[in-house]
Amino acid sequence: MSEHRTGAAASRSFLFLDSGARAGGNSEQLARLAAEASLPLGAEQRWLRLSDHPLPPFEDRRHTGDGRYEEPTGHERTLLDATSAATDLVFVAPLYWYALPTSAKLYLDHWSAWLRVPGADFRARMAGGTIWAVTAYATEPDKADPLVGTLRLVAEYMGMRWGGALLGHGTRPGDVLDDEQALISAKSFFADAG
């Protein structure tokens, strides 16, 4: 475990990564309700829309040359720094074709590079943190299993804790506010984070 993630008195820093294709979508609305209702007292929160920080296509160089990557710059640097500083990553990710939205998947692809940036110590910095998911779906809740499974396995691979998934039904903007069970779950979603 890295130093900034240990100790009972360590403060929590939540990074909400919104990968929705529209601002204020159902996943974001549900995540904001959960944050307001159940984040631990004194927890920091930062919200980033991945569409505001576009990443270039990922180039896999793991098996060419020395397999290292250069220091990230621009939006990639912003995302690496924000990710490394967080104790908790919350993927605010509507279900698109049974999977993560493209921007969230591309962000995760760049983790392969960050693991190989000299001096970034990305795996060590992330170990002991927590990954969460907040997603809205348009069909049945089990259709979100691939999205949830992806994030759970990423947490496992990185030595992180899986915090769980908050799911809400919604197609048109605001529909999730009619999902009574999702609203109830949002009130206590982050309760065990403290």
Buried (B, 14 or more C-beta within 10 A) or exposed (E): EBEBBEEEEEEBBBBBBBBBEEEEBBBBBBBBBBBEBBBBEEBBBEBBBBBEBEBEEBEEBEEEEEEEBEEBEEBBEBBBEBBBEBBBBBBBBBBBEEBBBBBBBBBBBBBBBBBBBEEBBBBBBBBBBBBBBBBBBBEEBEBBBEBBEBBBEBBEEBBBBBBBBBBBBBEEBEBBBEBEEBBEBBEEBBEEBE
